[in-house]
Amino acid sequence: MDTKQKAARNQRLLDDEAFQDAINEVRQAQMNAFASSGAADTAAREEAHAILRGINKILSALQAPGKDLQVEEKRKERHRGSDRTQ
């Protein structure tokens, strides 16, 4: 699968309302767990933090092909622009 196909597939998932709802629910639950943990409950805060980091890594991995594609397209535009000035 090329970058363009992967970016499109991932964007469909990122735009999916059910996926967004699930991510937001898990994120909110972990933020609530973090905020409501007792002063001595470092394990609960560490777990909530680890889950939030995991969510961010998943989202970053899904967004990466789209960002790579944007960089590739800008590079091509610059290259075409330099061809015109010569």
Backbone as numpy.savetxt, mean C-alpha at the origin, in Angstrom:
# Nx Ny Nz CAx CAy CAz Cx Cy Cz
3.35 -12.19 -16.00 2.49 -11.02 -16.00 3.40 -9.78 -16.00
3.14 -8.87 -16.90 3.97 -7.66 -16.97 3.51 -6.62 -15.94
4.31 -5.58 -15.80 4.06 -4.56 -14.79 2.70 -3.90 -14.98
2.34 -3.63 -16.23 1.07 -2.96 -16.51 -0.12 -3.82 -16.06
-0.06 -5.11 -16.35 -1.14 -6.01 -15.96 -1.21 -6.14 -14.43
-0.05 -6.27 -13.82 0.00 -6.40 -12.37 -0.52 -5.13 -11.69
-0.12 -3.98 -12.22 -0.59 -2.71 -11.66 -2.10 -2.59 -11.77
-2.65 -2.97 -12.90 -4.10 -2.90 -13.10 -4.83 -3.86 -12.16
-4.31 -5.07 -12.04 -4.92 -6.07 -11.16 -4.90 -5.58 -9.71
-3.75 -5.09 -9.29 -3.62 -4.62 -7.91 -4.50 -3.41 -7.65
-4.61 -2.51 -8.63 -5.45 -1.33 -8.44 -6.91 -1.70 -8.30
-7.33 -2.73 -9.04 -8.73 -3.19 -8.88 -8.97 -3.66 -7.45
-8.00 -4.37 -6.90 -8.14 -4.83 -5.51 -8.14 -3.64 -4.55
-7.22 -2.71 -4.75 -7.15 -1.54 -3.87 -8.43 -0.70 -3.95
-9.07 -0.67 -5.10 -10.30 0.09 -5.28 -11.55 -0.65 -4.81
-11.41 -1.94 -4.54 -12.55 -2.77 -4.15 -13.08 -2.33 -2.78
-14.35 -2.04 -2.71 -14.95 -1.52 -1.49 -14.86 -2.53 -0.34
-15.07 -3.81 -0.62 -14.98 -4.83 0.42 -13.56 -4.93 0.96
-12.57 -4.84 0.08 -11.18 -4.89 0.51 -10.85 -3.67 1.38
-11.27 -2.50 0.93 -11.03 -1.28 1.70 -11.69 -1.36 3.07
-12.92 -1.87 3.11 -13.63 -2.01 4.39 -12.87 -2.95 5.32
-12.40 -4.07 4.79 -11.68 -5.04 5.62 -10.39 -4.43 6.17
-9.63 -3.76 5.31 -8.39 -3.13 5.75 -8.69 -2.08 6.82
-9.69 -1.26 6.58 -10.03 -0.21 7.55 -10.52 -0.78 8.88
-11.28 -1.87 8.83 -11.77 -2.50 10.06 -10.61 -3.06 10.88
-9.70 -3.75 10.21 -8.55 -4.32 10.92 -7.67 -3.19 11.47
-7.44 -2.17 10.66 -6.62 -1.04 11.11 -7.25 -0.36 12.33
-8.55 -0.11 12.27 -9.24 0.56 13.38 -9.22 -0.31 14.63
-9.42 -1.61 14.48 -9.40 -2.51 15.63 -8.03 -2.49 16.31
-6.98 -2.45 15.51 -5.64 -2.43 16.09 -5.32 -1.09 16.74
-5.81 -0.01 16.16 -5.61 1.30 16.77 -6.37 1.38 18.10
-7.56 0.80 18.13 -8.33 0.76 19.38 -7.63 -0.09 20.43
-7.10 -1.23 20.00 -6.38 -2.11 20.93 -5.16 -1.38 21.49
-4.47 -0.67 20.64 -3.30 0.09 21.06 -3.71 1.17 22.07
-4.74 1.91 21.74 -5.17 3.03 22.58 -5.75 2.57 23.92
-6.38 1.42 23.93 -7.03 0.97 25.16 -6.18 0.01 25.99
-4.95 -0.24 25.55 -4.11 -1.16 26.31 -3.66 -0.49 27.61
-3.49 -1.31 28.62 -3.03 -0.80 29.91 -1.56 -0.40 29.83
-1.14 0.39 30.78 0.24 0.88 30.80 1.25 -0.26 30.79
0.94 -1.36 31.44 1.88 -2.48 31.54 1.69 -3.50 30.42
0.71 -3.29 29.55 0.39 -4.28 28.51 1.17 -4.02 27.23
2.47 -4.14 27.32 3.32 -3.90 26.15 3.10 -4.94 25.08
2.76 -6.17 25.45 2.54 -7.22 24.46 1.37 -6.87 23.54
0.30 -6.32 24.10 -0.86 -5.94 23.29 -0.49 -4.81 22.33
0.27 -3.84 22.80 0.70 -2.73 21.93 1.64 -3.21 20.84
2.55 -4.10 21.20 3.48 -4.63 20.20 2.76 -5.43 19.14
1.76 -6.22 19.55 0.99 -6.99 18.58 0.20 -6.06 17.65
-0.46 -5.06 18.22 -1.22 -4.11 17.41 -0.30 -3.39 16.44
0.86 -3.00 16.91 1.83 -2.31 16.05 2.31 -3.22 14.92
2.58 -4.48 15.24 3.03 -5.43 14.22 1.96 -5.64 13.16
0.71 -5.72 13.58 -0.39 -5.91 12.61 -0.53 -4.67 11.73
-0.44 -3.50 12.32 -0.52 -2.26 11.53 0.62 -2.19 10.52
1.81 -2.57 10.95 2.95 -2.59 10.02 2.72 -3.60 8.89
2.13 -4.73 9.23 1.82 -5.74 8.22 0.84 -5.22 7.19
-0.19 -4.54 7.65 -1.17 -3.94 6.74 -0.47 -2.96 5.79
0.40 -2.12 6.35 1.11 -1.15 5.52 2.01 -1.83 4.50
2.64 -2.93 4.87 3.48 -3.66 3.92 2.66 -4.27 2.80
1.51 -4.81 3.15 0.62 -5.38 2.12 0.19 -4.29 1.15
-0.25 -3.16 1.68 -0.70 -2.06 0.82 0.45 -1.54 -0.04
1.63 -1.44 0.52 2.79 -0.98 -0.26 3.12 -1.96 -1.38
3.04 -3.25 -1.08 3.31 -4.25 -2.11 2.29 -4.18 -3.23
1.03 -3.91 -2.89 0.00 -3.78 -3.91 0.16 -2.51 -4.73
0.67 -1.45 -4.12 0.83 -0.17 -4.82 2.12 -0.11 -5.65
3.09 -0.94 -5.33 4.41 -0.87 -5.96 4.38 -0.98 -7.48
3.67 -1.95 -8.08 3.68 -2.02 -9.54 3.13 -0.76 -10.21
2.11 -0.15 -9.62 1.56 1.09 -10.18 2.57 2.22 -10.12
3.30 2.31 -9.01 4.33 3.34 -8.88 5.47 3.07 -9.84
5.86 1.79 -9.99 6.91 1.44 -10.94 6.51 1.82 -12.35
5.26 1.59 -12.68 4.75 1.93 -14.01 4.78 3.44 -14.24
4.42 4.22 -13.22 4.47 5.68 -13.34 5.90 6.16 -13.58
6.84 5.59 -12.85 8.25 5.97 -13.02 8.71 5.61 -14.43
8.34 4.42 -14.88 8.71 3.97 -16.22 8.14 4.89 -17.30
6.88 5.29 -17.14 6.24 6.17 -18.11 6.89 7.56 -18.11
7.23 8.08 -16.94 7.89 9.39 -16.87 9.27 9.33 -17.50
9.96 8.21 -17.30 11.28 8.04 -17.90 11.17 8.04 -19.42
10.14 7.37 -19.93 9.93 7.34 -21.38 9.60 8.73 -21.91
8.77 9.47 -21.16 8.41 10.83 -21.58 9.64 11.72 -21.64
10.50 11.62 -20.62 11.72 12.43 -20.61 12.62 12.07 -21.78
12.70 10.79 -22.05 13.54 10.34 -23.15 13.00 10.86 -24.48
11.68 10.79 -24.66 11.07 11.32 -25.88 11.27 12.82 -25.98
11.17 13.50 -24.83 11.37 14.95 -24.81 12.79 15.33 -25.17
13.77 14.54 -24.75 15.15 14.85 -25.10 15.41 14.57 -26.56
14.67 13.65 -27.17 14.83 13.39 -28.60 14.34 14.58 -29.42
13.33 15.29 -28.95 12.76 16.42 -29.69 13.68 17.64 -29.66
14.45 17.79 -28.61 15.27 18.99 -28.48 16.56 18.89 -29.27
16.87 17.72 -29.74 18.12 17.55 -30.50 17.94 17.74 -31.96
